[in-house]
Amino acid sequence: IAGGNGRLEATTIDVAAKSGGRVLSVRVREGDFVSAGDEIARMDTQSLDAQMRGAQAQLRQARTARATLTALVRQREQAVTTVASLVAQREAEAALAEKELRRTSELVAQKFFSPQQLDAANARVQASRAALSAARSQRIEAESAVLTARSQIVESEAAIESAQAAADRIQVEIADAVLRAPRGGRVQTVLAQGGEVLA
């Protein structure tokens, strides 16, 4: 038989909610034994669930916007190609009109054509130059539209990241609404019951 005197100390751990809210249910009673990771209580997450649905809707909306903008970029790039072809056509027309003007002016100088034909050739040159200038402006406008659409894609990707971060944060809060035993032991005191609101 051995005898001695001494003192036993137990480590007391308080388990509390990370944020305030209503207690949905308490799963243990005083005196129960729990293991590490056992569910002790669950907080009401109705408002968090609603926030999660809102964040997921924003995420879907941002992804749809990105897909729409991606299609818009392809459309704008096609417009640039089309306008580039138009510019090439207008350049060829302008070159032809200038050649015709030179030939007509030589023939008018030699008295083979009337001065009215020279005026008509001048008018065709002016019209072709104006059409070429308009086509070049359209190309610049189309290229600017591509750049704008690409920058909008970058903005939509940032919106996707923001919505995903919000959904992740809410998911963490929902996970924190389940109170678990940090280690094994005996429940000494239960200070809250289902339905109570905790700070």
C-alpha positions in Angstrom: 0.0 0.0 0.0 1.3 3.4 -1.0 0.1 6.7 0.2 0.7 10.3 -0.5 -0.9 13.6 -0.8 -1.0 15.9 -3.7 -3.4 17.8 -5.9 -4.9 17.0 -9.3 -5.6 19.9 -11.7 -7.9 19.7 -14.7 -7.6 22.0 -17.7 -10.8 23.9 -18.2 -11.7 24.8 -21.7 -14.5 27.2 -22.5 -16.2 26.6 -25.9 -18.1 29.6 -27.2 -19.5 30.9 -30.5 -17.1 32.9 -32.7 -19.9 35.4 -33.4 -23.2 36.2 -31.8 -26.4 34.5 -32.8 -29.2 32.2 -31.8 -28.3 28.7 -30.5 -30.1 26.2 -32.7 -29.3 23.1 -30.6 -27.0 21.9 -27.8 -25.9 18.3 -28.3 -24.4 17.6 -24.8 -25.4 17.6 -21.2 -23.4 18.2 -18.1 -21.3 15.2 -17.2 -21.2 13.8 -20.8 -17.8 12.7 -22.1 -16.7 14.1 -25.5 -13.9 13.4 -27.8 -11.9 15.9 -29.8 -14.0 17.1 -32.8 -17.4 16.0 -31.4 -20.2 18.4 -32.1 -21.2 20.2 -28.9 -23.7 22.8 -30.2 -24.9 24.3 -33.5 -25.7 27.9 -34.1 -28.6 29.1 -36.3 -27.3 29.9 -39.8 -30.4 31.0 -41.6 -29.1 34.5 -42.3 -25.7 33.1 -43.3 -27.4 30.7 -45.7 -29.3 33.6 -47.3 -26.1 35.5 -47.6 -24.4 32.5 -49.2 -27.2 32.2 -51.8 -26.7 35.9 -52.5 -23.0 35.5 -52.9 -23.4 32.4 -55.1 -25.9 34.4 -57.3 -23.4 37.2 -57.6 -20.7 34.7 -58.6 -22.9 33.2 -61.3 -23.8 36.7 -62.5 -20.1 37.7 -62.7 -19.2 34.5 -64.6 -22.0 35.1 -67.0 -20.8 38.6 -67.5 -17.3 37.4 -68.3 -18.7 34.9 -70.8 -20.7 37.6 -72.5 -17.7 39.9 -72.6 -15.5 37.2 -74.0 -18.0 36.7 -76.8 -18.2 40.5 -77.3 -14.4 40.7 -77.6 -14.5 38.0 -80.3 -17.2 40.0 -82.1 -15.2 43.2 -81.8 -12.1 41.5 -83.1 -14.1 40.3 -86.1 -15.3 43.8 -86.7 -11.6 45.0 -86.7 -10.9 42.4 -89.4 -13.9 43.4 -91.4 -12.9 47.1 -91.2 -9.3 46.3 -92.1 -10.6 44.7 -95.3 -12.7 47.8 -96.0 -9.7 50.0 -95.5 -7.7 47.9 -98.0 -10.6 48.2 -100.5 -10.8 52.0 -100.0 -7.1 52.3 -100.4 -7.3 50.5 -103.7 -10.2 52.6 -104.9 -8.3 55.8 -103.9 -5.2 54.6 -105.8 -7.3 53.8 -108.9 -9.0 57.2 -108.7 -5.7 59.0 -108.5 -4.3 57.1 -111.5 -7.5 57.9 -113.4 -7.1 61.6 -112.5 -3.5 61.7 -113.8 -4.5 60.0 -117.1 -7.5 62.3 -117.5 -5.5 65.4 -116.8 -2.9 64.3 -119.4 -5.7 63.6 -121.9 -7.4 66.9 -121.2 -4.0 68.7 -121.7 -3.7 67.0 -125.1 -7.4 68.0 -125.8 -8.6 64.4 -126.1 -11.1 64.8 -123.1 -13.2 67.7 -122.1 -12.6 69.6 -118.8 -15.8 68.2 -117.4 -14.2 64.8 -117.4 -11.3 66.2 -115.4 -13.7 67.6 -112.9 -15.4 64.3 -112.6 -12.1 62.5 -112.0 -11.2 65.1 -109.3 -14.6 64.5 -107.6 -13.9 60.7 -107.7 -10.5 61.3 -106.1 -12.0 63.5 -103.3 -14.8 60.9 -102.7 -12.3 58.0 -102.5 -10.1 59.9 -100.1 -13.1 60.7 -97.9 -14.2 57.1 -98.0 -10.7 56.0 -97.1 -10.5 58.4 -94.2 -13.9 57.2 -92.9 -12.8 53.6 -93.1 -9.6 54.3 -91.2 -11.6 56.1 -88.5 -13.9 53.0 -88.3 -10.8 50.8 -87.8 -9.6 53.0 -84.9 -13.0 52.9 -83.4 -13.2 49.1 -83.8 -9.8 48.6 -82.2 -10.8 50.9 -79.3 -13.9 48.8 -78.8 -11.7 45.7 -78.5 -9.5 47.3 -75.9 -12.6 48.5 -74.0 -14.2 45.0 -74.0 -10.9 43.4 -72.9 -10.7 45.8 -69.9 -14.3 44.9 -69.1 -13.2 41.2 -69.0 -10.5 42.1 -66.5 -13.1 43.9 -64.4 -15.5 40.9 -64.6 -12.7 38.6 -63.5 -12.1 40.9 -60.5 -15.9 40.7 -59.7 -15.7 36.9 -59.9 -12.8 36.9 -57.4 -14.6 39.2 -55.1 -17.8 37.2 -55.2 -15.8 33.9 -54.7 -14.1 35.5 -51.7 -17.4 36.6 -50.2 -18.8 33.1 -50.7 -15.7 31.5 -49.1 -15.9 33.9 -46.1 -19.6 33.1 -45.6 -18.8 29.3 -45.9 -16.2 29.7 -43.1 -18.8 31.5 -40.9 -21.3 28.7 -41.5 -18.6 26.1 -40.6 -17.8 28.1 -37.5 -21.5 27.9 -36.5 -20.9 24.2 -35.5 -19.2 24.2 -32.1 -16.9 21.3 -31.6 -14.9 19.9 -28.7 -11.3 21.0 -29.1 -10.1 17.9 -27.1 -11.5 15.0 -25.2 -12.9 15.5 -21.8 -16.0 15.8 -19.6 -18.6 18.5 -20.0 -18.7 20.3 -16.7 -21.2 23.1 -17.4 -23.7 23.9 -20.1 -24.4 27.6 -20.0 -26.8 27.9 -23.0 -29.7 26.0 -24.4 -31.3 25.9 -27.8 -33.2 29.1 -28.7 -31.1 31.4 -26.6 -29.2 34.3 -28.2 -25.5 34.6 -27.5 -23.4 37.7 -27.7 
